[in-house]
């Protein structure tokens, strides 16, 4: 049986194909169109999923959509009425798209599928899709489920329980009271882009002090013991204006929002630290309440807030749950996977038999490209390369490049589903290097210098370097943990504050140690990602260190690369030293087309994120 899941029309549209309950393929549209957060109908992603499954559109048995547009429109109308006449302009701004497209989603889906699908559509509530994406692929037979995001139809968060092949929704938090929108309001106020820059705010937080946390708790929030809360809406404008915050918000924090791309001041750092602390407190409270309601030892998480890996780490360390599993595509893209799995298990009542391992296949659910395809492409470009038919020899060669402080782009195997690069579409570097954090941020990624890099570590060594349990899994880079004390170095402090803390060398792996001595950990194991494991093993044999830098293969504003052509282009337009395309290795110094890099022209293609 073939079930297609679709998420679309807001941001991060995506598709997922299930065949007899197995997740065969899943991908975001942006990877094909090269438009970040592409919200349009995911035609290219669907085309790929069907190709991967070896079927045509006509062979689909069911199509599941990840939310209910009419319920969402109901929220839009009621919100307008509640604030009228204020908000009329915002209402008018959104109305044409609703009248032209969103209110007629079945018609739009028919058009997108070119009229070749004759079956029925199933529409799920947004948070049902998130909950399904969190629980059904998880390794647990039963678990509490927590979903938190900006807003779906009316719900902005939910607690559910999953048992076998059924999910039961227990409680929900409703618009306009939203943890995701609260965090986005501060994202906006600190000068970053909403629905894109939230992870920058999280990365900025350790540079500041949470001096505004009490003010946020006292003035903006009424938080209950169970983690539910009400916002004082006089501080926010997202219900009736096209901005997130009000003048009252400005007055509370001493001035207007920071202009995008202007210098970051201590105020922004302190605001980031403050809202991060408050967010973590609420996440932990809600998790505790979910535990009280269900009495279960396992927790599943999804929704955009579940990408706050600092908060996730807090829940794991300070919360009552023994095990936590987080959907790697926790945002709206994962709704496609959730909708498809919900249809299979819950609606069709198909048996679910978890065997202790998740069903996400390392989230390597996107396209792969053969060595033959890559060779043909490289020859066409006139590229100079070495081919390594032997996998072990290739891993050794890549490890040697990294150990010599080269920055290596790696495109091999199936592309990741979700916002994290997990080794298949990654830029790799030596975590021991003192210069690598700055080199990679400024000369390769062309992004803000304060942004931290994540470590990828052999799973068997995770507890040696980080405050995690022996062999603890974190394959999807969604947990933050402290670097172990014995790996920290005495800091030569000259009273540095704010971004100057970047200059301090904090540990034996300084390139991945954030200024609060934390790291966003990815564990590598041979089952999920044998190539990446082989490279890390070879690197450990060579250097004694099992830790690599792993960052996404893209520049600022660019979607993560998909094809060998995307990878080659990014490689040739940045200061990257080497490129691995499956079993082909290219060195920048040997490329006849290597020339002075026109960074501005390349970045201009993608815009700011």
C-alpha positions in Angstrom: 0.0 0.0 0.0 1.4 3.4 -1.0 0.7 6.5 1.2 2.0 9.9 0.4 2.3 12.5 3.2 2.4 16.2 2.2 3.1 19.4 4.1 2.8 22.6 2.2 1.7 26.3 1.9 3.3 27.8 5.0 7.0 27.0 5.2 9.3 24.0 4.7 7.0 22.1 2.4 7.9 18.4 2.1 6.7 15.0 1.0 7.1 11.5 2.4 6.3 8.1 0.9 5.2 5.1 3.0 5.0 1.6 1.3 3.3 -1.0 3.5 4.2 1.1 6.5 7.9 1.4 5.7 9.3 5.0 5.3 10.8 4.7 1.8 11.6 8.4 1.1 11.1 11.9 2.6 12.5 15.2 1.4 12.0 18.9 1.6 11.1 20.9 -1.5 13.8 23.5 -0.8 16.6 21.0 -1.5 15.4 20.7 -5.1 14.2 24.3 -5.8 17.2 25.8 -4.0 14.8 28.3 -2.3 15.2 28.1 1.5 12.1 27.3 3.5 10.2 26.9 0.2 6.5 26.8 1.1 5.0 25.9 -2.3 3.4 22.6 -3.3 6.3 20.1 -3.0 6.1 18.8 -6.6 9.9 18.0 -6.9 10.0 16.3 -3.6 7.0 14.2 -4.5 8.5 13.3 -7.9 11.6 12.1 -6.0 9.6 10.1 -3.5 7.6 8.3 -6.2 10.8 7.6 -8.1 12.4 6.1 -5.0 9.4 3.9 -4.5 9.3 2.8 -8.1 5.7 3.9 -8.5 3.6 6.5 -10.4 1.1 9.0 -9.0 -1.7 6.7 -10.2 -0.3 4.0 -7.9 -0.9 6.0 -4.7 -3.6 4.5 -2.4 -3.9 7.4 0.0 -2.7 11.0 0.3 -2.5 12.6 3.8 -2.2 16.3 4.3 -0.6 17.6 7.5 -3.2 20.1 8.7 -6.7 21.3 8.4 -6.9 24.5 6.3 -10.5 25.3 7.2 -9.8 25.2 10.9 -6.8 27.4 10.4 -9.0 29.9 8.5 -11.5 29.8 11.4 -8.7 30.9 13.7 -7.8 33.7 11.3 -11.4 34.9 11.2 -11.9 34.7 15.0 -8.6 36.5 15.7 -9.6 39.3 13.3 -13.0 39.7 15.0 -11.4 39.7 18.4 -9.1 42.6 17.5 -11.2 44.5 15.0 -11.0 47.1 13.7 -7.3 46.8 14.5 -5.7 44.2 12.3 -7.8 44.8 9.3 -4.7 45.6 7.2 -3.1 42.3 8.2 -6.3 40.4 7.5 -6.5 41.9 4.0 -2.8 41.1 3.4 -3.4 37.4 4.0 -6.9 37.1 2.4 -6.0 36.8 -1.3 -3.8 33.8 -0.7 -6.5 32.1 1.3 -9.2 32.9 -1.3 -7.0 31.8 -4.2 -5.3 28.8 -2.7 -5.5 27.7 0.9 -9.3 27.4 1.2 -9.2 25.1 -1.8 -6.4 22.8 -0.7 -8.0 19.6 -2.3 -8.2 21.4 -5.6 -4.6 22.6 -5.2 -3.5 19.1 -4.4 -5.3 17.8 -7.5 -3.5 20.3 -9.6 -0.2 19.6 -8.0 -0.7 15.9 -8.7 -1.7 16.7 -12.2 -5.1 15.1 -11.8 -3.6 11.6 -11.8 -4.5 10.7 -8.2 -8.1 9.6 -8.0 -8.3 8.6 -4.4 -9.4 10.5 -1.3 -7.4 13.0 0.8 -7.1 12.7 4.5 -6.6 16.0 6.5 -5.1 15.7 10.0 -4.8 18.4 12.7 -1.4 20.0 12.7 -0.4 18.7 16.1 -1.7 15.3 15.4 0.8 15.2 12.5 3.6 16.4 14.8 2.6 13.8 17.5 2.5 11.0 14.9 5.9 12.1 13.5 7.3 11.9 17.0 5.8 8.6 18.2 5.3 6.2 15.3 8.9 6.2 14.0 10.3 6.1 17.6 11.7 3.0 19.2 9.1 2.9 21.9 6.0 0.8 22.2 4.5 3.4 24.5 5.5 6.9 25.3 4.3 10.4 26.4 4.3 12.8 23.4 5.0 16.5 23.6 4.5 18.8 20.7 5.4 22.5 20.8 5.5 25.0 17.9 4.3 28.5 16.8 0.8 27.5 15.9 -1.2 25.0 13.9 -4.9 25.5 13.6 -5.6 26.6 17.1 -3.2 24.5 19.1 0.3 25.7 19.8 1.3 22.7 21.9 0.0 19.4 23.0 0.5 16.5 25.3 -0.5 13.1 24.0 0.1 9.4 24.8 1.1 6.8 22.3 0.5 3.1 22.8 1.1 0.6 20.0 -0.5 1.9 16.9 -2.7 4.6 18.5 -2.2 8.1 19.7 -4.5 9.8 22.2 -4.4 13.6 22.4 -4.7 14.6 26.1 -4.3 18.3 26.5 -3.4 21.3 24.3 -2.3 24.9 24.6 -4.2 27.3 22.3 -3.4 30.4 20.2 -2.4 33.1 20.9 -0.5 31.7 23.9 2.4 29.9 22.3 5.9 29.0 23.4 7.1 29.0 19.8 5.7 32.5 19.1 7.1 33.8 22.3 10.6 32.6 21.2 10.0 34.0 17.7 9.0 37.4 19.2 12.5 37.6 20.8 14.0 36.3 17.5 12.3 39.2 15.7 13.2 41.7 18.4 16.9 40.8 18.4 17.1 41.3 14.6 16.8 37.8 13.2 14.4 36.3 10.8 11.3 34.6 12.3 10.9 30.9 11.3 14.6 30.9 10.4 16.7 32.7 12.9 15.5 31.0 16.1 18.6 28.7 16.2 20.8 31.8 16.0 19.1 33.2 19.1 19.7 29.9 20.8 23.4 30.1 19.7 23.7 33.7 21.0 22.3 32.9 24.4 25.5 31.7 26.1 27.2 35.0 25.4 24.7 36.9 27.6 23.4 36.9 31.1 19.7 36.2 31.8 19.2 39.5 33.4 15.7 40.0 31.8 14.4 36.6 32.8 12.5 37.9 35.9 11.1 40.7 33.8 9.8 38.3 31.2 8.2 36.1 33.9 6.7 39.0 35.8 5.4 41.1 33.0 4.7 38.9 30.0 3.8 35.5 31.3 1.5 33.8 33.8 3.0 30.3 34.0 1.2 27.5 35.9 2.8 24.6 37.7 1.9 22.3 34.8 3.8 24.5 32.3 0.7 25.9 30.7 0.7 29.7 30.5 -1.0 32.8 29.3 0.8 35.7 27.5 0.1 39.3 28.2 -0.8 40.1 24.6 -0.3 43.8 25.1 3.4 43.1 24.6 2.9 41.3 21.3 1.5 42.4 17.9 1.5 39.1 15.9 -2.3 38.8 16.2 -3.1 42.0 14.4 0.1 43.4 12.7 2.8 42.0 10.5 5.4 42.5 13.3 5.9 40.3 16.3 6.2 42.8 19.1 4.4 46.0 20.3 5.7 49.4 21.5 5.2 48.2 25.1 7.7 45.4 24.4 10.1 48.1 23.1 9.6 50.1 26.3 10.2 47.1 28.5 13.6 46.4 27.0 14.8 49.9 26.5 14.3 50.6 22.8 13.2 49.3 19.4 14.1 46.0 17.9 17.6 45.6 16.6 17.8 46.3 12.8 18.7 43.2 10.8 22.5 42.9 10.1 23.4 45.8 12.5 25.9 45.1 15.2 24.8 42.8 18.0 25.0 44.4 21.4 25.1 43.1 25.0 21.3 43.8 25.1 20.6 41.2 22.4 22.9 38.7 24.1 21.2 39.2 27.4 17.8 39.0 25.9 18.8 35.7 24.2 20.1 34.3 27.4 16.9 35.3 29.2 14.3 34.0 26.8 16.3 30.8 26.5 16.3 30.3 30.2 12.5 30.9 30.5 11.9 28.6 27.5 13.8 25.8 29.1 11.9 26.2 32.4 8.6 26.0 30.6 9.7 23.0 28.5 10.8 21.1 31.6 7.6 21.9 33.5 5.4 20.7 30.6 7.5 17.6 30.3 7.1 16.9 34.1 3.3 17.3 33.7 3.3 14.9 30.7 5.1 12.4 32.9 2.5 12.9 35.7 -0.4 12.4 33.2 1.0 9.3 31.6 3.3 7.7 34.2 5.5 6.5 31.3 9.3 6.5 31.2 9.7 7.4 27.5 9.1 10.8 25.9 8.7 11.7 22.2 9.1 15.3 21.0 8.2 17.2 17.8 7.2 20.7 16.6 9.6 23.5 15.9 10.4 24.1 19.6 11.8 20.5 19.7 14.7 21.8 17.6 15.7 23.8 20.7 18.4 21.2 21.5 19.5 23.1 24.6 15.9 22.7 26.0 15.8 19.1 24.9 19.1 18.4 26.8 17.6 20.0 29.9 14.5 17.8 29.7 16.7 14.7 29.4 19.0 15.7 32.3 16.5 17.4 34.6 13.2 15.9 33.6 11.6 12.7 34.9 11.9 10.6 31.7 14.4 7.8 31.3 14.5 8.0 27.5 13.8 10.8 25.0 13.3 10.5 21.2 13.0 13.6 19.0 11.8 13.6 15.4 14.8 14.8 13.4 12.5 16.8 11.1 10.7 18.2 14.1 9.4 21.3 12.2 6.6 21.5 9.6 8.5 19.4 7.1 8.1 16.4 9.5 4.4 16.9 9.3 4.4 15.1 6.0 6.0 12.0 7.6 3.6 12.3 10.6 0.5 12.5 8.3 1.5 9.5 6.4 2.3 7.4 9.4 -0.9 8.5 11.2 -2.9 7.3 8.2 -1.1 3.9 8.2 -1.2 3.1 11.9 -4.0 5.0 13.5 -6.6 5.2 10.7 -5.9 1.9 8.9 -5.1 0.2 12.3 -2.0 -1.5 11.0 0.1 -3.4 13.5 3.1 -1.6 14.9 6.0 -3.6 16.4 8.9 -1.5 17.5 12.1 -3.5 18.1 14.1 -1.1 20.2 15.4 0.8 17.1 13.7 3.8 15.5 12.3 3.6 12.0 13.9 6.8 10.7 16.9 5.0 9.0 19.3 7.6 10.3 17.0 10.2 8.6 18.9 9.4 5.4 15.7 9.4 3.4 16.6 11.6 0.5 18.2 11.0 -2.9 21.6 9.4 -3.5 23.8 9.6 -6.6 26.0 6.9 -8.1 29.7 7.0 -8.8 28.9 6.7 -12.5 26.6 9.8 -12.4 29.3 11.7 -10.4 32.1 10.8 -12.8 30.1 11.9 -15.8 29.4 15.2 -14.1 33.0 15.8 -13.0 34.3 15.0 -16.5 31.9 17.4 -18.0 33.2 20.1 -15.7 36.8 19.3 -16.5 37.4 18.7 -12.7 40.5 17.0 -11.5 39.8 14.2 -9.0 41.1 11.0 -7.5 38.9 7.9 -7.4 39.1 5.5 -4.4 37.4 2.2 -5.2 38.3 0.9 -1.8 36.1 2.3 1.0 38.7 2.0 3.7 41.3 3.8 1.6 38.8 6.6 0.9 38.1 7.0 4.7 41.8 7.1 5.4 42.4 9.8 2.7 39.5 12.0 4.0 40.7 11.6 7.6 44.2 12.7 6.6 42.9 15.8 4.9 40.9 16.7 8.0 43.8 16.0 10.3 45.9 18.5 8.2 43.4 21.2 9.0 41.7 21.1 5.6 38.0 21.9 5.4 36.3 19.0 3.6 32.8 19.0 1.9 31.3 15.5 2.0 28.4 14.5 -0.2 27.7 10.8 -0.1 24.8 8.4 0.3 21.2 9.5 0.8 20.5 13.1 1.7 19.2 13.8 5.2 15.5 14.6 6.0 15.3 17.5 8.4 17.3 20.6 9.1 20.5 18.9 10.3 23.3 17.6 8.2 24.3 14.3 9.7 27.3 13.4 7.6 25.8 12.8 4.1 25.7 16.5 3.1 28.2 17.9 5.6 31.3 20.1 5.8 33.8 18.4 8.1 36.8 19.7 10.0 39.2 19.0 12.9 37.5 19.8 16.2 41.0 20.1 17.9 42.0 23.0 15.7 42.1 26.4 17.5 41.4 28.3 14.2 38.8 26.2 12.7 35.7 27.8 14.2 36.6 31.2 12.9 37.8 29.9 9.5 34.7 27.9 8.8 32.2 30.6 10.0 33.9 33.5 8.1 35.6 32.0 5.1 33.4 28.9 4.3 29.9 29.5 5.6 30.0 33.3 5.5 27.8 33.5 8.5 27.9 35.3 11.9 31.1 34.7 13.8 29.3 33.8 17.1 27.6 30.7 15.7 28.9 27.5 17.3 29.7 24.2 15.4 28.5 20.8 16.4 30.7 17.8 17.2 30.2 14.4 15.6 31.7 11.8 17.9 32.0 8.0 17.7 29.1 6.7 19.8 31.4 4.5 21.9 33.4 7.6 22.9 30.5 9.9 23.7 30.8 9.7 27.5 34.5 10.3 27.3 34.1 13.8 25.9 30.6 14.8 27.0 28.3 14.6 30.0 26.3 11.7 28.6 25.7 8.1 29.5 28.1 5.5 27.9 27.0 4.7 24.4 24.1 7.1 24.7 22.5 7.7 21.3 22.2 11.2 19.9 22.3 10.4 16.2 20.2 13.4 15.1 22.2 16.2 16.7 19.2 17.3 18.8 20.7 17.2 22.3 23.1 19.7 23.9 25.4 18.3 26.6 28.3 19.8 28.6 31.9 19.0 27.6 33.4 16.8 30.4 35.5 18.7 33.0 38.6 16.6 32.2 38.5 17.8 28.6 38.3 21.5 29.6 41.4 23.7 29.7 42.2 26.5 32.1 40.9 29.7 30.5 43.4 32.6 30.1 40.8 35.3 30.9 41.4 39.0 30.4 37.9 39.8 31.5 36.3 39.1 28.0 32.6 39.7 27.7 30.1 39.1 24.9 31.5 38.0 21.6 35.1 38.4 22.8 34.6 35.1 24.7 35.1 33.5 21.2 38.8 34.1 21.5 39.1 31.9 24.6 40.3 28.3 24.1 38.1 26.3 26.4 38.8 22.6 25.8 40.9 20.1 23.9 38.3 20.3 21.2 37.9 24.1 21.1 36.2 24.3 17.7 33.0 22.6 19.0 33.0 23.9 22.6 30.6 26.7 23.0 31.3 29.6 25.4 29.2 28.0 28.1 31.3 24.8 27.6 28.4 23.0 26.0 28.2 21.2 22.6 25.3 20.0 20.3 26.3 16.4 20.1 25.8 14.0 17.2 26.8 10.4 17.9 28.0 8.3 14.9 27.4 4.5 14.7 28.2 2.0 11.9 24.5 0.9 11.5 23.0 4.3 10.6 25.9 5.9 8.7 28.8 3.5 7.9 30.8 6.0 5.7 30.8 8.7 8.3 31.7 6.2 11.0 34.6 5.0 8.8 35.9 8.5 8.4 35.7 9.2 12.2 37.3 5.9 13.0 40.2 6.6 10.6 40.6 10.1 12.1 40.8 8.6 15.6 43.4 6.1 14.5 45.4 8.9 13.0 45.1 11.5 15.8 43.7 9.8 18.8 40.6 12.0 18.7 37.1 10.6 17.9 35.6 14.1 17.5 35.0 15.9 14.2 33.3 19.2 13.4 30.1 18.5 11.4 28.2 21.4 9.9 25.7 21.6 7.1 27.0 21.7 3.5 25.8 25.2 2.4 26.6 28.8 2.9 24.4 31.4 4.7 20.9 31.5 3.2 21.5 28.5 0.9 19.5 25.3 1.4 21.7 22.3 2.2 23.2 20.8 -1.0 21.4 18.0 -2.6 23.1 16.9 -5.8 26.8 16.6 -6.8 26.3 19.7 -8.9 25.1 21.7 -5.9 28.1 20.4 -3.9 30.6 21.2 -6.6 29.3 24.7 -7.1 29.4 25.5 -3.3 32.9 24.0 -3.1 34.1 26.2 -6.0 32.5 29.3 -4.6 33.9 29.1 -1.1 37.3 28.6 0.5 36.7 24.9 1.1 39.9 22.9 0.6 38.6 19.5 -0.6 35.4 17.9 -1.8 34.3 14.2 -1.5 31.6 13.1 -3.9 30.9 9.4 -3.1 34.3 7.8 -3.9 35.8 10.8 -5.7 38.1 13.3 -3.9 38.8 16.8 -5.3 41.4 19.2 -4.0 40.8 22.9 -4.6 44.4 23.6 -5.5 44.2 21.1 -8.4 41.1 22.5 -10.0 41.7 24.3 -13.3 38.6 26.4 -12.7 39.6 27.6 -9.2 39.7 31.3 -9.2 39.2 34.3 -7.0 36.0 33.8 -5.2 33.1 36.3 -5.8 31.5 35.8 -2.4 29.0 38.6 -2.8 27.6 37.3 -6.1 27.2 33.8 -4.7 25.6 34.8 -1.5 23.3 37.2 -3.4 21.6 34.2 -5.0 20.2 33.0 -1.7 19.5 36.1 0.4 19.8 36.3 4.2 18.4 33.7 6.4 
